[in-house]
Amino acid sequence: MELMNLRQVRDLLGFKSYKPIHKLIENGLPVVTIGKRQYIEKDELQQFIKSQTQIK
């Protein structure tokens, strides 16, 4: 299990702000909260993105 903080997720996805990450969390991306900090498990992020991908 590899936990990433929100800054690492932002950088990995190429976002310039945290707003898109918070939107993903609102839409069901699982978050691990330890104390006041939030982390996202890398495999969960990949699975969530795949589940949200739409083929047109």
N, C-alpha and C positions, 0 to 999 in steps of 0.2 A: 504494500500500500504506500503510495507516494502522495503526501498532502502538499498542496501548493497554497500559498497565501494569495490574496486577491491581486496583489501587485504582479505576482508571477503569472497568474491567469491572464491579466490584462496584457502583459508583455507577450505571452505565448500566442494570444489571439490577435495581437496587433492593434488593440484599441488604444486610444489616446486618453480616455477617461474611464472612470469606474462605472459610469451610468449603464452601459450595455451589460456589464456583469451583473449589476443589481437587477436589471430587467430579466436576465436569464434565471436568476434566483427566484424572482417573482413568478416565473413561468414553470418552476418546478425543479430547477437544478439543485441537487442535494448539497447541503452545506454542513460541515462539521464545525461546531462552535466550541472553542476551548478558552475559557475565561471570557474576555471581551473580543477575542480575535476570531475571525472566520477563515476556514480553510475549505478547499475543494479537492476531493480525491481525483487524481489525474485520470484514472480509468473511468470514473463516473462522468467526468467532463466529456471524454471522448464518446462514451455511450450516449449521453444526453444529446450531444451535437448530431450524432448519427440518427437518433430517433426524431430529431426536429428537421432533418433534411428532407426537402420535397423535390421530387423528380417531375419535371414538366415536359 
